[in-house]
């Protein structure tokens, strides 16, 4: 990378507020945006970003904000990572598009090889194969499509609090209809929703929660009619819910006994965010299909559907693919991401972030009884806020804390079907000093609220 390019991307990793947030330039652009962009394309924080690097984004007014959302889990290895930028730039000068299903290219194959090597359960005797697409929703759509083709069954099982996307099928699979499905009906059919494991609220052990889930599905769907069970090992939009120990293995065993394809939706939790390449590894489960997106290509659009060969090979030639699926530039970026996960020991960095962040959040929990729980794994953490003395969600307090943090240069986002949680999806490049700074801003936000 040239010195000029380095100077453009290198940004001091510190919070700096020089105007009110949003600033005058952001407000000006926002007014232009309102004339040409529909309100359905909503922005949580209308601050317009000009540059970014690692854990800091710089807006058009010169404010340096700490990005604790990472594009909702996309910039896992940091904004404008040098290796990712260099790989994408080099590929731009070679081939930008041919369509892999017409005239293929090696970067696609390299991504598939990496995923096959790292998916739990993949061995030379039981190989896994990969289809590449553009987004998390496309990954879910194709995972379901492949499972239906393999089993010859129509039913799709999902869990309460789940989020899988905004397409027709995936918005029908979500737990929360508003705003993702409301008014866009009719919704897709043959979808069955079952209770999940939510330790803070249900108090059940993993096996107890699994028995409840299984009983519900057997009664409402019938195991013999289900093509797949789609599970987020750690639920994202639903509240960063970590299931009780033993829950996911029990579900996976039930799926195996009944010929149901177990699909792990790793779109938000995967690609090293939780301290392992895939979060499902931490639960001792070998899924039949793993779905990836978000953090896989360092900010470029790419998604993977990686499944056991016998499942993936069931589809006929021409039955899978898409015009931009597995774009060569995005694939080159993904290869660089994979290399950086190892070169920079980023799995260990996720665990460092977990230790530092949870220590700070637990200190706040001791001070403020509104914090009912600190939970998550690696750099995928959340706090759930309730009205003290109850488990009643306090979305108003969440909004106040996030608003205070935003105005003081820290980008946060709510989570949970009642917006009762605050999520933390920092880059694995976030320093201890920046984490401590975020905790200080949070403490001031709770005190002000």
Backbone torsions as a table, in degrees:
resi	resn	phi	psi	omega
1	UNK	NA	137.3	-177.0
2	UNK	-70.4	160.9	177.6
3	UNK	-62.1	-36.5	-179.8
4	UNK	-63.8	-43.5	-179.7
5	UNK	-66.4	-40.8	177.7
6	UNK	-60.3	-42.0	-177.9
7	UNK	-66.7	-29.2	179.1
8	UNK	-74.6	-35.4	-176.0
9	UNK	-91.7	-23.8	-177.1
10	UNK	-73.6	115.4	-177.2
11	UNK	-125.4	130.6	176.8
12	UNK	-53.4	130.8	-176.2
13	UNK	-85.0	72.2	177.6
14	UNK	-150.9	152.9	178.6
15	UNK	-78.8	136.5	-179.3
16	UNK	-146.7	115.5	179.6
17	UNK	-108.7	115.2	-176.8
18	UNK	-113.5	-15.1	175.1
19	UNK	-136.9	173.4	168.7
20	UNK	-64.0	156.1	-177.8
21	UNK	-120.8	122.1	-2.7
22	UNK	-67.0	147.5	179.7
23	UNK	-84.7	177.1	-175.8
24	UNK	-60.9	-39.1	-179.6
25	UNK	-68.3	-41.7	177.0
26	UNK	-62.2	-41.1	179.9
27	UNK	-64.8	-36.6	178.9
28	UNK	-64.8	-46.0	179.7
29	UNK	-65.1	-36.3	-178.6
30	UNK	-64.0	-36.4	176.9
31	UNK	-65.0	-40.6	175.4
32	UNK	-62.4	-41.4	-179.2
33	UNK	-61.2	-40.8	-176.9
34	UNK	-61.8	-24.2	-179.5
35	UNK	-79.7	-20.8	-171.7
36	UNK	-128.0	-8.6	-179.0
37	UNK	-119.7	129.3	-177.4
38	UNK	-67.7	151.5	-177.7
39	UNK	-65.5	-19.3	176.3
40	UNK	-61.8	-25.0	175.2
41	UNK	-89.0	76.2	-172.1
42	UNK	-83.8	143.5	173.3
43	UNK	-110.2	128.7	-179.8
44	UNK	-62.4	-42.6	179.7
45	UNK	-129.8	107.4	-176.7
46	UNK	-77.2	58.9	175.5
47	UNK	-110.6	123.2	-171.8
48	UNK	-92.9	121.7	-171.0
49	UNK	-90.5	134.4	-179.4
50	UNK	-105.0	-40.6	-178.9
51	UNK	-143.0	163.3	177.2
52	UNK	-159.8	153.9	173.5
53	UNK	-162.0	137.0	-178.6
54	UNK	50.4	-111.4	-174.5
55	UNK	-105.3	6.9	-175.7
56	UNK	-118.0	135.7	170.7
57	UNK	-116.7	143.1	-178.4
58	UNK	-113.8	124.5	-178.4
59	UNK	-87.7	175.9	-174.7
60	UNK	-68.5	-10.8	176.8
61	UNK	-97.8	0.3	178.2
62	UNK	91.6	3.9	175.9
63	UNK	-74.4	137.3	175.0
64	UNK	-103.3	112.8	-176.3
65	UNK	-106.8	141.9	175.2
66	UNK	-81.0	118.9	-177.7
67	UNK	-90.3	103.9	179.6
68	UNK	-101.3	11.9	177.8
69	UNK	-113.0	-28.5	177.4
70	UNK	56.1	43.3	-177.9
71	UNK	61.9	36.0	-173.2
72	UNK	54.9	56.3	171.3
73	UNK	88.5	12.0	-175.5
74	UNK	-87.7	-48.7	-173.4
75	UNK	-86.9	57.2	-176.0
76	UNK	-59.4	-41.5	-178.7
77	UNK	-94.4	15.1	175.3
78	UNK	103.9	152.5	174.6
79	UNK	-66.3	142.3	175.3
80	UNK	43.6	47.0	175.2
81	UNK	-55.0	133.2	-172.8
82	UNK	-59.0	-42.0	-178.1
83	UNK	-68.5	-37.9	179.1
84	UNK	-67.0	-45.4	179.1
85	UNK	-61.2	-43.5	-179.3
86	UNK	-64.1	-42.6	-179.2
87	UNK	-66.1	-42.7	179.7
88	UNK	-66.4	-40.2	179.7
89	UNK	-63.8	-44.1	179.2
90	UNK	-61.8	-41.3	-179.9
91	UNK	-68.6	-34.6	177.1
92	UNK	-58.5	-30.3	179.8
93	UNK	-85.4	-1.7	179.6
94	UNK	-110.0	-70.8	-179.5
95	UNK	-141.9	127.1	176.3
96	UNK	-99.1	-26.7	-179.6
97	UNK	-169.0	136.0	166.1
98	UNK	-135.5	-21.2	-170.9
99	UNK	83.9	110.5	-173.5
100	UNK	-58.6	-32.1	-179.8
101	UNK	-80.6	-0.7	172.3
102	UNK	-103.6	-71.1	178.4
103	UNK	-129.0	104.3	-170.2
104	UNK	-75.7	176.1	-176.5
105	UNK	-148.1	156.7	-171.0
106	UNK	-67.7	-38.7	-176.8
107	UNK	-52.9	-36.4	176.5
108	UNK	-58.7	-46.3	-178.7
109	UNK	-64.0	-39.6	-179.9
110	UNK	-64.1	-39.8	176.8
111	UNK	-63.1	-45.0	179.8
112	UNK	-62.6	-37.4	178.3
113	UNK	-64.7	-43.4	-179.8
114	UNK	-62.6	-46.9	-179.0
115	UNK	-62.4	-40.1	178.8
116	UNK	-62.4	-33.7	-179.4
117	UNK	-73.5	-26.6	-170.4
118	UNK	-110.5	-10.7	177.5
119	UNK	-69.3	130.4	177.8
120	UNK	-57.9	129.3	178.3
121	UNK	102.8	-15.8	-178.1
122	UNK	-75.8	124.7	177.5
123	UNK	-140.2	165.0	175.4
124	UNK	-56.5	-32.1	179.6
125	UNK	-78.3	-27.6	179.3
126	UNK	-129.8	76.6	-175.4
127	UNK	-74.6	157.0	175.4
128	UNK	-116.7	145.8	179.0
129	UNK	-123.5	158.8	-171.0
130	UNK	-129.8	136.4	167.1
131	UNK	-107.8	132.1	179.3
132	UNK	-105.4	137.4	177.9
133	UNK	-133.2	-156.7	-170.5
134	UNK	-107.6	-30.3	-170.3
135	UNK	-145.4	167.8	178.2
136	UNK	-61.0	-41.9	179.4
137	UNK	-62.3	-40.4	177.2
138	UNK	-65.1	-35.2	176.9
139	UNK	-63.0	-44.7	179.7
140	UNK	-64.3	-46.9	179.2
141	UNK	-54.0	-47.5	-176.6
142	UNK	-73.4	-33.3	175.5
143	UNK	-60.6	-44.8	177.7
144	UNK	-64.9	-44.4	-179.8
145	UNK	-57.9	-45.3	-178.9
146	UNK	-67.2	-41.2	178.9
147	UNK	-63.5	-41.0	177.9
148	UNK	-63.9	-41.5	179.0
149	UNK	-62.8	-42.5	-176.6
150	UNK	-68.5	-43.5	-174.5
151	UNK	-90.1	-23.5	-173.3
152	UNK	72.0	19.4	-178.4
153	UNK	-114.6	155.9	-177.7
154	UNK	-96.5	-26.6	-166.1
155	UNK	-73.0	143.0	177.8
156	UNK	-125.0	121.3	178.3
157	UNK	-101.4	135.8	177.3
158	UNK	-134.7	171.9	-176.7
159	UNK	-110.6	154.3	172.9
160	UNK	-56.6	147.8	-179.8
161	UNK	72.6	6.4	-177.5
162	UNK	-73.2	152.5	169.1
163	UNK	-136.4	130.0	-177.9
164	UNK	-131.6	-6.4	176.5
165	UNK	145.6	-171.4	-175.7
166	UNK	-121.0	6.3	174.8
167	UNK	-76.4	176.8	-178.9
168	UNK	-57.8	-52.1	-178.8
169	UNK	-66.2	-49.9	-173.4
170	UNK	-68.8	-35.9	177.2
171	UNK	-68.2	-26.6	174.5
172	UNK	-73.7	-24.9	178.7
173	UNK	-82.1	-19.7	-178.4
174	UNK	-65.5	153.1	174.0
175	UNK	-74.8	-43.1	-174.5
176	UNK	-92.8	119.4	-179.4
177	UNK	-79.6	-36.7	-177.9
178	UNK	-95.9	122.8	8.7
179	UNK	-99.6	3.9	-164.8
180	UNK	-74.8	-29.0	-177.0
181	UNK	-124.9	-14.3	-174.2
182	UNK	-60.1	123.0	177.5
183	UNK	83.7	-1.6	-177.2
184	UNK	-106.6	14.7	-174.3
185	UNK	-68.8	175.5	2.4
186	UNK	-74.7	153.8	-179.4
187	UNK	-88.5	162.9	-179.9
188	UNK	-66.7	149.2	-178.6
189	UNK	-99.9	-175.9	179.9
190	UNK	58.8	36.0	176.2
191	UNK	-116.8	130.7	-175.2
192	UNK	-124.7	123.5	-176.4
193	UNK	-103.8	132.2	-177.5
194	UNK	-125.9	156.1	176.5
195	UNK	-59.8	145.0	177.6
196	UNK	-108.5	-172.0	174.5
197	UNK	-94.7	120.2	-178.6
198	UNK	-135.7	79.8	-169.1
199	UNK	-51.4	-38.9	-178.0
200	UNK	-61.0	-34.4	-172.8
201	UNK	-105.0	-30.3	-176.5
202	UNK	-99.6	-20.3	177.2
203	UNK	65.8	15.2	-176.9
204	UNK	-93.0	149.9	170.3
205	UNK	-71.3	167.1	178.6
206	UNK	-58.0	-50.3	178.7
207	UNK	-61.4	-37.2	178.3
208	UNK	-64.8	-44.3	179.6
209	UNK	-65.7	-38.4	178.6
210	UNK	-64.7	-41.1	178.8
211	UNK	-61.0	-38.3	177.8
212	UNK	-65.5	-45.5	179.2
213	UNK	-60.2	-47.6	-176.7
214	UNK	-64.8	-43.9	179.6
215	UNK	-60.3	-40.9	-179.9
216	UNK	-63.4	-45.5	-178.2
217	UNK	-68.5	-37.5	179.1
218	UNK	-65.2	-29.9	179.7
219	UNK	-84.4	-39.6	-173.3
220	UNK	-90.4	-25.4	-176.6
221	UNK	-118.7	-43.6	-171.9
222	UNK	88.2	118.0	-175.1
223	UNK	-57.6	-36.0	-176.3
224	UNK	-70.8	-8.7	-179.5
225	UNK	-105.1	-0.8	-175.6
226	UNK	-94.7	127.8	173.5
227	UNK	-79.8	-39.6	-173.3
228	UNK	-156.2	158.4	167.6
229	UNK	-117.4	119.7	-178.1
230	UNK	-103.3	120.8	-172.3
231	UNK	-129.6	131.6	164.7
232	UNK	-86.1	114.9	-178.6
233	UNK	-54.5	-41.4	167.9
234	UNK	-122.4	116.7	-174.0
235	UNK	-69.1	138.0	-176.1
236	UNK	-88.4	-87.1	-178.1
237	UNK	-58.8	-25.4	-178.0
238	UNK	-70.5	-12.5	176.7
239	UNK	132.0	16.2	-178.0
240	UNK	56.0	44.6	-175.8
241	UNK	-80.2	124.1	176.8
242	UNK	-98.8	120.1	-177.0
243	UNK	-69.2	157.6	177.9
244	UNK	-65.3	152.4	-178.6
245	UNK	-58.9	131.8	178.6
246	UNK	94.4	-10.1	-176.9
247	UNK	-68.3	-55.4	-176.7
248	UNK	-65.7	-41.1	176.3
249	UNK	-59.2	-36.8	179.3
250	UNK	-67.2	-39.7	177.5
251	UNK	-65.7	-42.4	-179.6
252	UNK	-62.7	-40.0	178.8
253	UNK	-64.9	-42.1	177.3
254	UNK	-61.3	-40.9	177.9
255	UNK	-61.4	-45.6	-179.7
256	UNK	-61.6	-41.3	-178.2
257	UNK	-66.6	-23.7	-173.8
258	UNK	-114.8	12.3	176.6
259	UNK	67.3	27.5	-179.8
260	UNK	-98.2	132.8	180.0
261	UNK	-75.6	122.6	178.6
262	UNK	-90.6	113.8	-177.4
263	UNK	-109.3	122.5	175.7
264	UNK	-95.3	112.5	176.6
265	UNK	-83.8	98.0	-177.8
266	UNK	-101.3	21.6	-174.8
267	UNK	-57.1	-44.1	-178.8
268	UNK	-96.6	-34.2	-173.6
269	UNK	-89.7	-14.0	-173.0
270	UNK	-85.3	-175.0	178.0
271	UNK	60.7	51.9	170.2
272	UNK	78.8	-3.6	-175.0
273	UNK	-59.9	-37.9	-174.6
274	UNK	-94.9	6.5	179.0
275	UNK	102.7	-6.8	169.2
276	UNK	-130.4	160.0	-177.5
277	UNK	-56.3	-44.8	174.4
278	UNK	-122.3	138.0	-176.9
279	UNK	-65.4	-27.5	-178.6
280	UNK	-61.2	-23.8	177.8
281	UNK	-58.1	-32.5	-175.4
282	UNK	-75.2	-7.6	-178.7
283	UNK	-111.5	5.3	175.8
284	UNK	68.7	33.6	-177.8
285	UNK	-118.5	137.8	173.4
286	UNK	-106.7	98.4	-175.9
287	UNK	-71.5	157.5	175.9
288	UNK	-76.4	-36.2	177.6
289	UNK	-137.4	137.8	174.9
290	UNK	-119.2	133.8	179.8
291	UNK	-108.9	131.8	178.9
292	UNK	-130.2	154.5	174.8
293	UNK	-169.5	-141.1	177.4
294	UNK	39.2	-94.8	-171.2
295	UNK	-77.1	2.1	-171.5
296	UNK	-68.9	-28.4	-174.1
297	UNK	-127.5	24.7	171.5
298	UNK	63.1	25.7	178.6
299	UNK	116.4	-12.5	175.9
300	UNK	-91.7	151.6	-175.7
301	UNK	-75.0	117.4	179.0
302	UNK	-159.8	145.3	176.8
303	UNK	-146.9	150.7	-179.0
304	UNK	-127.0	143.2	170.8
305	UNK	-119.7	107.6	-173.4
306	UNK	-117.4	118.0	-175.3
307	UNK	-140.6	167.1	177.3
308	UNK	-56.2	139.9	-172.6
309	UNK	-55.8	-40.1	-177.4
310	UNK	-64.5	-28.3	177.3
311	UNK	-79.1	-48.5	-176.4
312	UNK	-66.4	-32.2	-176.8
313	UNK	-77.5	-6.4	-177.9
314	UNK	-70.7	-26.7	-178.9
315	UNK	-74.7	139.3	-178.8
316	UNK	-75.6	154.4	176.8
317	UNK	-54.0	131.6	-178.1
318	UNK	90.9	-10.2	-178.9
319	UNK	-78.8	-16.8	-178.1
320	UNK	-125.4	149.7	175.6
321	UNK	132.6	-174.7	-179.8
322	UNK	-178.5	157.2	-172.3
323	UNK	-55.2	-47.2	-175.5
324	UNK	-103.5	2.1	-177.1
325	UNK	-61.9	124.6	-178.5
326	UNK	72.0	39.0	178.4
327	UNK	-52.6	138.0	-174.2
328	UNK	-61.1	-34.0	178.6
329	UNK	-68.4	-43.9	178.0
330	UNK	-64.4	-38.6	178.3
331	UNK	-64.5	-41.6	177.5
332	UNK	-61.3	-40.8	177.3
333	UNK	-63.7	-40.6	-179.9
334	UNK	-63.4	-41.3	177.6
335	UNK	-59.7	-40.7	177.6
336	UNK	-65.0	-38.2	176.5
337	UNK	-60.3	-48.0	-179.9
338	UNK	-58.2	-43.0	-179.1
339	UNK	-65.1	-38.8	-178.6
340	UNK	-71.5	-29.6	176.6
341	UNK	-57.0	-36.9	180.0
342	UNK	-87.2	-45.1	-175.6
343	UNK	-62.7	-34.3	-177.5
344	UNK	-103.7	10.6	179.2
345	UNK	49.7	49.1	-172.4
346	UNK	-74.0	-20.4	173.4
347	UNK	-63.2	-41.1	176.9
348	UNK	-67.6	-34.6	178.7
349	UNK	-64.6	-35.7	176.9
350	UNK	-61.6	-39.5	179.7
351	UNK	-71.5	-34.7	175.1
352	UNK	-61.4	-45.8	-179.7
353	UNK	-62.6	-42.0	178.2
354	UNK	-58.0	-46.9	-178.1
355	UNK	-62.8	-45.6	-176.7
356	UNK	-69.4	-44.9	-176.6
357	UNK	-67.9	-46.4	-176.8
358	UNK	-66.7	-32.7	176.4
359	UNK	-62.2	-45.5	178.6
360	UNK	-66.3	-41.8	-179.6
361	UNK	-67.4	-36.6	177.9
362	UNK	-68.9	-30.8	173.5
363	UNK	-63.5	-41.3	177.1
364	UNK	-65.7	-36.9	178.9
365	UNK	-60.7	-37.0	178.2
366	UNK	-66.3	-30.7	-178.4
367	UNK	-84.6	-33.8	-171.0
368	UNK	-122.8	106.9	-178.3
369	UNK	-64.8	-11.3	176.6
370	UNK	-67.2	-20.4	177.6
371	UNK	-84.1	104.5	-176.9
372	UNK	-79.5	-32.2	-175.5
373	UNK	-158.7	142.8	167.6
374	UNK	-110.1	125.0	-175.0
375	UNK	-146.7	169.8	178.1
376	UNK	124.4	-177.8	179.0
377	UNK	-137.0	142.7	175.7
378	UNK	57.0	-129.2	179.7
379	UNK	-99.2	36.7	174.9
380	UNK	-133.2	87.6	-170.9
381	UNK	-126.8	160.1	178.7
382	UNK	-155.2	158.4	167.5
383	UNK	-120.2	141.0	175.2
384	UNK	-105.8	127.1	-176.7
385	UNK	-104.9	133.5	-178.0
386	UNK	-134.4	165.8	173.0
387	UNK	-74.9	123.9	-171.8
388	UNK	-49.5	137.1	179.7
389	UNK	87.1	-2.6	-179.4
390	UNK	-136.8	178.1	168.7
391	UNK	-111.5	22.1	178.6
392	UNK	-75.0	126.0	-176.6
393	UNK	-62.1	144.4	179.5
394	UNK	-119.6	78.0	-179.2
395	UNK	-66.3	-30.4	179.3
396	UNK	-63.2	-42.8	178.6
397	UNK	-66.4	-39.7	176.1
398	UNK	-56.2	-47.6	-178.3
399	UNK	-62.4	-40.0	-179.4
400	UNK	-66.8	-42.2	-179.8
401	UNK	-65.4	-44.4	-179.7
402	UNK	-65.2	-40.1	179.3
403	UNK	-63.6	-44.1	178.8
404	UNK	-61.9	-46.0	-179.1
405	UNK	-62.0	-42.1	-180.0
406	UNK	-60.3	-45.7	-178.6
407	UNK	-67.4	-15.2	179.1
408	UNK	-112.8	21.7	168.8
409	UNK	86.6	22.9	176.3
410	UNK	-126.6	120.5	-177.1
411	UNK	-90.2	116.4	178.9
412	UNK	-125.9	167.4	-178.1
413	UNK	-146.2	145.5	178.2
414	UNK	-79.8	169.5	176.3
415	UNK	-154.3	164.2	-179.5
416	UNK	100.1	149.9	-176.0
417	UNK	-68.2	-18.4	174.9
418	UNK	-108.1	13.9	-175.3
419	UNK	54.2	40.1	-175.0
420	UNK	-93.2	-2.0	-177.4
421	UNK	-123.8	161.7	172.1
422	UNK	-116.7	126.7	-176.4
423	UNK	-100.8	151.7	178.7
424	UNK	-129.4	113.1	-179.4
425	UNK	-125.8	60.5	-175.4
426	UNK	-71.7	158.0	170.3
427	UNK	-62.9	148.6	176.2
428	UNK	-71.2	-3.4	175.3
429	UNK	-92.3	-1.8	-175.8
430	UNK	-67.6	127.1	-176.5
431	UNK	-77.9	162.5	175.1
432	UNK	-59.3	-37.0	-179.4
433	UNK	-63.9	-41.0	178.2
434	UNK	-68.1	-38.8	177.5
435	UNK	-60.5	-46.1	179.3
436	UNK	-61.8	-37.1	178.4
437	UNK	-64.8	-41.5	177.7
438	UNK	-62.3	-42.7	179.0
439	UNK	-62.4	-39.6	178.0
440	UNK	-62.1	-42.5	178.1
441	UNK	-65.2	-40.6	177.0
442	UNK	-61.0	-43.0	179.3
443	UNK	-60.6	-43.5	177.7
444	UNK	-65.2	-35.5	179.6
445	UNK	-65.9	-44.0	177.7
446	UNK	-65.3	-39.4	178.3
447	UNK	-63.4	-40.2	-179.4
448	UNK	-70.8	-32.9	-176.8
449	UNK	-80.1	NA	NA
